[in-house]
Amino acid sequence: MSAITLKGIRKSYGDLEVVHGVDLEIASGEFVVLVGPSGCGKSTLLRMIAGLEEITSGEMWIGERVVNTLSPSDRNIAMVFQDYALYPHMSVEDNMAFGLKMRNEPAAEIKRRVDDAADILKIGGFLDRRPAQLSGGQRQRVAMGRAIVRDPDAFLFDEPLSNLDAALRVEMRLEIAKLHRRMRATTVYVTHDQVEAMTLADRIVVMNAGHMEQVGRPLDLYRRPASLFVARFIGSPTMNIQTTQATGQADGTLTFGLAGRALTVDLPEHASVTPGTELTVGVRPEDLVVCDSSEAWFSGEISMVERLGGQTYAYLETGDARAMTVEFPRTSEVRQGDPVAVKGDPKHVHVFDRATGVRLN
């Protein structure tokens, strides 16, 4: 497998620039997930790696080669598409073997590779069927098998699970994770589903309006989002957000008001915040706990309860425009209309500059 290096990659359609100077190093064997909302540029970036979109400027390396001007067939990558892209008139075996036949590989080698891939993906019993005779999950396995047999330098996945139902998505996530552990293939995977990103990735690249917002390991992004955008995008339910002002800074700490209380958080050495700076303060639902009203950061009435089996989430109307989401134990008997007071731990509070969205603490 080969490393993939992007240096100052840009993509424009006429005067409209949609990918803005992306620099990214993907190590050999690494699983990197590009995640972000629709229109953020993640699929365009993937298609430039594949050679399906022309690079406007910058350099792209796969292994030791600059591939800017190489056709997709010359890049030795394999791509798995959202809609499977299988030939409906061909059997599963012929779909998987098609690319190898186009490269004039020996018949015995083609047979060996197809059988090996079918064994890995547990589709050996379907080789004589056509795609219409398969379930969505089986078709996705065939599409993955077609990629595996090529023995590529890298695998590219473009939202491969978005057409599957919830149970199949979980099953296929596990299959993709097992496949990567087995093959240690360099993989770039595009999704808008943060659960896929968190469970599959060695590193996540969060895209926002054509820019890389943050790159890091999944739990690092969850625990220390570098910006308000990442904080809101990573995590389900989303982070609770409140606005306030800085009231002071001293001895590496920042003080601000929240719901009538003065809270203090640690600041890194280089940070400087003047009193009066507009802040956005975030706290995740699991970091709020029920407390006595005298200690409360927020209090109000429960407007709705979601019982999801493993978790219970309640929405607390505090009088502000946005309800606070609070995670309760799954055995909790909290109900709509109950009065509730909650507090958090300043160590788990995320503070952002309201104007720039940049993390401060």
C-alpha positions in Angstrom: 0.0 0.0 0.0 1.0 3.6 -0.6 0.9 6.8 1.2 -1.2 9.7 -0.2 0.0 13.3 0.0 -2.0 16.4 -0.9 -0.1 19.7 -1.2 -2.0 22.9 -1.6 -4.9 21.1 -3.5 -7.4 23.5 -4.9 -10.5 23.0 -7.1 -12.4 25.7 -9.0 -15.3 25.7 -11.3 -14.7 28.9 -13.2 -14.5 31.7 -10.7 -16.0 29.5 -7.9 -13.4 27.9 -5.7 -14.8 24.9 -3.9 -11.7 23.3 -2.3 -9.3 25.8 -0.8 -5.6 24.7 -0.5 -5.8 21.4 1.3 -2.6 20.0 2.7 -2.9 16.4 4.0 -0.5 13.5 4.6 -2.2 10.0 4.7 0.2 7.3 5.8 0.5 3.9 4.2 -2.1 1.6 5.7 -4.0 4.5 7.4 -7.8 4.8 7.4 -8.8 8.4 7.0 -12.4 9.6 6.9 -13.5 12.9 5.3 -16.6 14.1 7.0 -18.7 17.2 6.8 -22.1 18.6 5.7 -23.4 18.4 2.2 -21.5 20.7 -0.1 -18.4 21.0 2.0 -16.0 19.6 -0.7 -15.3 16.1 0.7 -16.6 14.2 -2.3 -14.8 16.6 -4.7 -11.6 16.0 -2.8 -12.0 12.2 -3.0 -12.8 12.4 -6.8 -9.6 14.4 -7.3 -7.6 11.7 -5.6 -9.3 9.2 -7.9 -8.6 11.2 -11.0 -12.3 11.8 -11.7 -12.0 15.5 -11.1 -9.2 17.7 -12.5 -7.0 19.4 -9.9 -7.0 23.2 -10.4 -3.7 23.7 -8.6 -1.4 21.9 -6.1 0.3 18.5 -6.1 -1.1 15.1 -5.4 1.2 12.1 -4.7 0.3 8.5 -4.4 3.4 6.7 -3.2 6.4 8.1 -5.0 4.5 9.5 -8.0 2.9 12.8 -8.7 -0.5 11.8 -10.2 -2.0 15.2 -11.2 -2.0 14.3 -14.9 -2.5 10.6 -14.6 -5.8 9.0 -15.7 -7.8 7.1 -13.1 -6.7 3.8 -14.6 -3.0 4.7 -14.2 -3.3 5.6 -10.5 -3.7 2.1 -9.3 -6.6 3.0 -6.9 -9.9 1.3 -6.4 -13.1 3.2 -5.7 -16.3 2.0 -4.1 -19.3 4.1 -5.0 -22.5 5.0 -3.2 -24.7 3.3 -5.8 -22.5 0.1 -6.1 -22.0 0.7 -9.9 -22.3 -3.0 -10.8 -23.1 -4.2 -14.3 -26.7 -5.6 -14.1 -26.2 -8.1 -16.9 -23.1 -9.7 -15.4 -22.8 -12.3 -12.7 -21.2 -11.4 -9.4 -18.1 -13.3 -10.5 -17.9 -11.4 -13.8 -18.4 -8.1 -12.1 -15.5 -8.7 -9.8 -13.3 -10.0 -12.6 -14.1 -7.3 -15.1 -11.3 -5.0 -14.3 -8.7 -7.8 -14.3 -9.9 -9.0 -17.7 -9.5 -5.5 -19.1 -5.9 -5.6 -17.9 -5.4 -9.0 -19.6 -4.5 -10.8 -16.4 -4.2 -14.6 -16.8 -7.5 -16.5 -16.3 -6.0 -18.6 -13.4 -4.9 -15.4 -11.6 -8.3 -13.8 -12.1 -10.0 -16.9 -10.7 -7.6 -17.0 -7.6 -8.2 -13.3 -6.8 -11.9 -13.5 -7.2 -12.2 -16.6 -5.0 -9.9 -15.0 -2.4 -12.0 -11.8 -2.3 -15.3 -13.8 -2.2 -13.9 -15.8 0.7 -12.9 -12.7 2.6 -16.3 -11.0 2.1 -18.4 -14.2 2.5 -20.0 -14.0 -0.9 -18.7 -17.2 -2.4 -22.2 -18.6 -2.6 -23.4 -15.7 -4.8 -20.8 -15.8 -7.6 -23.3 -17.0 -10.2 -26.0 -14.5 -9.3 -26.7 -11.2 -10.9 -26.9 -7.9 -8.9 -30.7 -7.8 -9.0 -30.8 -11.1 -7.1 -28.8 -9.7 -4.2 -29.7 -7.6 -1.1 -28.2 -4.1 -0.7 -25.6 -5.4 1.7 -24.6 -8.2 -0.6 -24.3 -5.8 -3.5 -22.0 -3.6 -1.4 -19.8 -6.6 -0.6 -19.6 -7.3 -4.4 -18.5 -3.7 -5.0 -15.9 -4.0 -2.3 -14.8 -7.4 -3.8 -14.3 -5.8 -7.2 -12.0 -3.3 -5.5 -10.1 -5.9 -3.5 -9.2 -8.1 -6.5 -7.3 -5.2 -8.1 -4.7 -5.1 -5.3 -4.6 -1.3 -5.5 -2.3 1.2 -3.8 -5.3 2.7 -2.0 -9.1 2.2 -1.5 -11.5 5.1 -1.9 -15.1 4.9 -0.5 -17.7 7.5 -1.5 -20.5 7.3 1.1 -20.8 3.5 0.5 -23.4 2.8 3.2 -25.9 5.7 2.6 -28.3 3.5 0.6 -28.6 0.9 3.3 -31.0 0.6 6.2 -29.8 1.2 9.8 -29.2 -2.5 10.6 -27.3 -3.1 7.4 -25.2 0.1 7.9 -24.0 -1.3 11.3 -23.3 -4.7 9.8 -21.3 -3.2 6.8 -19.4 -0.8 9.1 -18.1 -3.9 11.0 -17.3 -5.6 7.7 -15.3 -2.6 6.4 -13.5 -2.3 9.8 -12.6 -6.1 9.7 -11.4 -5.8 6.1 -9.1 -2.9 6.9 -7.6 -4.7 9.9 -7.0 -7.7 7.7 -5.6 -5.9 4.7 -4.1 -2.8 6.3 -5.0 -0.9 3.1 -4.5 2.8 2.7 -8.1 4.0 2.8 -9.9 7.3 2.2 -13.6 7.2 3.1 -16.2 10.0 2.6 -19.3 10.2 4.7 -21.7 12.7 6.2 -22.4 10.2 9.0 -20.3 11.0 12.1 -21.0 7.6 13.6 -19.3 6.0 10.6 -16.4 8.5 11.0 -16.0 7.9 14.7 -16.1 4.1 14.5 -14.0 3.5 11.4 -11.3 6.2 11.2 -7.7 6.2 12.4 -8.0 10.0 11.7 -10.9 12.2 10.8 -10.7 15.2 8.5 -13.6 17.6 9.2 -14.4 19.7 6.1 -16.2 23.0 6.1 -16.9 25.0 3.0 -13.9 23.6 1.1 -11.5 24.0 4.0 -10.0 21.5 6.5 -11.5 22.6 9.8 -9.6 20.0 11.9 -7.7 16.8 11.5 -7.2 14.3 14.3 -8.1 11.1 16.0 -11.8 10.6 16.6 -11.8 11.0 20.4 -9.4 14.0 20.2 -12.0 15.8 17.9 -14.8 14.8 20.3 -13.0 15.8 23.5 -11.1 18.9 22.2 -12.8 20.3 19.1 -10.6 23.1 17.6 -13.6 25.2 16.6 -17.3 25.7 17.2 -18.1 24.1 13.9 -16.3 20.9 14.8 -17.9 21.0 18.3 -21.4 21.2 16.8 -20.7 18.7 14.0 -19.0 15.9 16.0 -21.3 14.4 18.7 -24.8 13.2 18.7 -26.9 14.7 20.2 -25.0 17.9 19.4 -23.2 20.0 22.0 -25.3 22.4 24.1 -24.4 26.0 23.2 -24.7 29.2 25.2 -23.4 32.7 24.6 -21.8 34.9 27.2 -18.9 37.4 27.8 -15.4 37.0 29.4 -15.3 38.8 32.7 -11.6 38.3 33.5 -8.3 36.5 32.8 -5.6 35.8 35.4 -2.9 33.2 36.1 -3.8 31.1 33.1 -7.5 31.0 33.7 -10.5 32.6 32.1 -13.6 33.7 34.0 -17.1 34.2 32.4 -20.7 34.2 33.5 -23.0 31.4 32.7 -26.7 31.4 33.8 -25.9 33.9 36.5 -22.8 32.0 37.8 -19.1 32.8 37.5 -17.2 29.9 36.0 -13.4 29.6 35.6 -11.6 27.4 33.0 -7.9 26.9 32.3 -6.3 28.7 29.4 -3.2 27.7 27.4 -0.2 29.9 27.9 -0.5 31.7 24.6 -4.2 32.5 24.9 -5.2 36.1 25.7 -8.8 37.1 26.2 -9.8 40.6 27.2 -12.8 41.3 29.5 -15.9 41.8 27.4 -14.9 39.4 24.7 -18.0 37.6 23.3 -17.8 33.9 24.0 -19.7 30.8 23.0 -19.7 28.2 25.7 -20.5 24.5 25.0 -21.2 21.5 27.2 -22.1 18.0 26.0 -25.3 16.3 27.2 -23.5 13.6 29.1 -21.5 16.2 31.1 -24.6 17.6 32.7 -25.9 16.1 35.9 -29.1 16.6 38.0 -28.4 18.8 41.0 -30.1 20.9 43.7 -31.6 24.1 42.4 -29.1 26.1 44.6 -26.2 24.6 42.6 -27.8 24.7 39.1 -26.3 26.1 36.0 -29.6 25.6 34.2 -33.1 24.8 35.4 -36.4 24.5 33.7 -39.0 22.0 32.6 -38.6 18.9 30.5 -40.3 19.4 27.1 -39.6 16.0 25.6 -37.9 12.7 26.5 -36.3 10.3 24.0 -35.7 6.8 25.2 -33.3 5.0 22.9 -32.8 1.8 25.0 -29.2 2.3 25.9 -29.6 6.1 26.5 -32.3 8.5 27.6 -32.2 12.1 26.4 -34.4 14.8 27.8 -34.8 18.4 26.4 -34.8 21.0 29.1 -36.6 24.3 28.4 -34.7 26.9 30.3 -36.4 30.0 28.9 -33.7 30.6 26.3 -34.3 30.1 22.6 -32.6 26.7 22.5 -33.5 23.8 24.8 -30.7 22.1 26.6 -30.1 18.4 25.9 -29.4 16.3 29.0 -28.4 12.6 29.1 -30.0 10.6 31.9 -29.4 7.0 33.0 -31.3 4.6 30.8 -33.3 3.5 33.9 -34.4 7.1 34.6 -38.1 7.7 35.0 -37.8 11.4 34.0 -41.0 12.6 32.2 -42.3 15.4 30.1 -43.2 18.3 32.4 -40.8 17.4 35.2 -38.9 20.4 36.7 -35.2 19.7 36.5 -32.0 21.5 37.6 -28.6 20.5 36.1 -24.9 21.5 36.5 -21.6 20.6 34.9 -17.9 20.4 35.6 -15.8 23.4 34.4 -13.2 20.9 33.3 -15.7 19.6 30.6 -16.7 23.0 29.4 -15.6 24.1 25.9 -15.1 27.8 25.3 -14.9 29.4 21.9 -14.3 33.0 20.6 -17.8 34.0 19.4 -16.4 36.0 16.5 -14.0 33.5 15.1 -15.3 30.2 16.4 -11.8 29.3 17.5 -11.4 27.2 20.7 -9.9 29.2 23.6 -9.5 26.7 26.5 
